Amino acid sequence: MKHLVQGFTTIMLRGLATLIPVVVTGYFIYWSISLLEQVTRAALLLLLPEGAYFTGMGTFCLLIIIFICGLAMSEIHMEHVFRWVEKHCSRIPIVKSVYGISKDFMSYFARQKGQHEFGQVVAVHFDEAGFKMVGFITREDMSHQSEVLEEKSKVMVYLPMGYQIGGYTIVVERSRVESLDMEFEDAMRFILTAGVSDKNQDSE
């Protein structure tokens, strides 16, 4: 009877481990689309004649607008105009902070594979404490940031924390940094899941 209960529990846990990620991902996609629809619905109801709106139109229109903006930014003249507007808007204190953070965040995801701003995956040695931490080199030349950071023997490394609850940006000696033969995506997955994710299992 005990083995029967253990076997049943194991199968149930395995089923939950399979089902929960699918449900959570599906709900997140549904929530994102619903949010986009609610944001654009009010504007469309003001612009369109009564009865012309249908569910899904807001998301569809928003996708078209995003595509047109991306297409327009490939034109050099439009890019110059946008940079001019961006330059003047960034002079407003609160706008500058919010816009800068959101722009950096989206620019990171808009990069193609292999073009991430994060550099080489590395392990930083903390010999005094007897452990290593995995992170990403973000800058190797910091002379334009601050005179205090001009030393060429140092690099800047970002150390994310597990499950994306934060991270640390540290400046360390190059001698403490060891390059790792890992892809960016594999390293990020490994760090954010606190080592639970396994590359070989994901590829099977």
N, C-alpha and C positions, 0 to 999 in steps of 0.2 A: 504493500500500500504506500509506503514511504517513497519507493522508487517511482511509483505511478504519479504521485503528487509532484515530485521533483521534475519528472519528464514533462508533465502538463505545464508546470511553471516555466520551464525552459522554453517550451514552444510558444507560450503566451508572450514572454519577454522578447523572443525573437520576432514574433509578429508585430509587437508594439514598436520595436526598433526599426522595422521595415515600414510600417504604416505612418507613424508620427511624422517623420521628415516629409513624407509626401503630402500629408494633410496640412502641415504648417506652411509648406511652400505654396500649396494650392490656395490656402486662405490668404497668404500675403499677396499673391498675384491678384486675387479677387478684391482684396481690400484696396490695393493700389489703383486698380482700374475703377472701382467705385468712387474713390476719392477724386480721381481725375474727372470722372463724369459729373460729380457734384460741383466741382470748381467751374467747369465750362458750361454747365446746364443753365445757370442763371443768366450768363451773358447771351447764350443762344436764344433763350426765351424772349429777351428784349429785342433782339435783332430779327428773328424770324417771325413770319405771320403765325397766327394761332393755329395749332394743329399740325404744324410742319415738323416740329421736333419729335424725334423718336429716340428711345434708349440706345445708347451706343454712339450717337451722333457726336456728342461732346468729345469723347475719347478719340474718335476718328478725325475730327477737325483739329484737335490738339496735335495729333501725330503728323498731320499735313503741315501745320504751322512749324513744328519742330524741323521737319524735313526741309521746308522752304528756307528757314533760318540757316540751317547747315549748308544748304546749296548757295545761299547768298554770301555766306562768309568765305566761300572759295573764290569769290570775285575780289580782286585787289582793292577796288574803289570802295566797296562796301566795308571791307575790313578796316580801311583807313578811317572811314566815318565812325565805325563802331569803336575803334581805338580812341578817337577824339572824344566821343561821348563818355567812354570808360574813364579816360584820364580826368575829366572834369567831375564826374560823379565820385571818383575815389578821393576827392578832396573833402568830402563831407564826412566828418568823424565816424558816426555810427554806420552810415552806408558803406564806408570804406572797409570797416571790420567785417560786416556781414557779407558784403559782396566778395571780398577777398577770400574768405574762408570757403564760401559756396563755390566760387570759381575754381579754386585749387582742388576742391573735392571732386567736382565734375570733370575737370581737365584730366585728373588722374584716371578716371574710369573711361574717358574718351580715347585714351591712348591705345594704340594697337599692341598686340602681344609682343613682348620684347622691348617695348618703348616706355616701360614704367620709370618714373622719376627715381624710384628707389633703385640703388645700384646693386652691387654684388651681395649675395647672401653670405653672411660671415658669422663666425662664432667669436665672441669677445671673451678673452681669458681673464678671470679674476683669481689669479694664483694665490693671493693672500687668503681668500675665503675657500679656495679649493673647488670652484665650479666655473661653468661657462654659460653664456646666454647667447641665443641665436637672434640675429637682427639683420638690418640692411644698411649698407653705407649710403648716406644721403648726400654728403659733400666731402670732397677730398681737398678742396681749396676754399678756405673760409676767410681769406684776406679781405674780401670786400664786405664781410659781415661786421667784423670788429678787429681792432688792432690787437686785442687780447688773444684772439684766436688765429693769429697769423702764423703760428708755428707750423712748418711743413711736415713735421714728424707726427702730427696728429690728424685724425679723421673724425668726421661726425657720423655717428651710428644711431639709428632708430631701433629701439627694442620694444616691439608690441607686447602687450600683456594678453594672457589667455582670454578667449571669448570676447575680445574687442572691448574690454572695459577701460582701456587707456594704454599708455605706453610712456617710454622715457627716451629723450634725445640726449645722448651723452657724447662728449669729446674725449677720445682716448688716444694713446700712443699707437702708431701703426704696428708696433711689435706685439701688441696685445690682440691684434685682429688676425684671424685665420679664415681664409676663403673656404667656402663649402661648395661642393659640386651638387647644387640643388637648383631647380627651377624656382622662379619667384612664386608662382602659384602654389607649388608643393610646400615651399617653406612657410608661406603665409597660412596655408591650411593647417600645417603641423603646429605652428605657434598658436593660432587662434583657438584650436581645439585642445590645447595643452598636451599635445602629443598623442591624443586619442586617435586622430585620423592616421590611417596607414596607406601609403601610396600604392603598395602592391595590392591591398584589398580593394582600393577604389578602382584600380585598372582591371580587375577581374570581372 
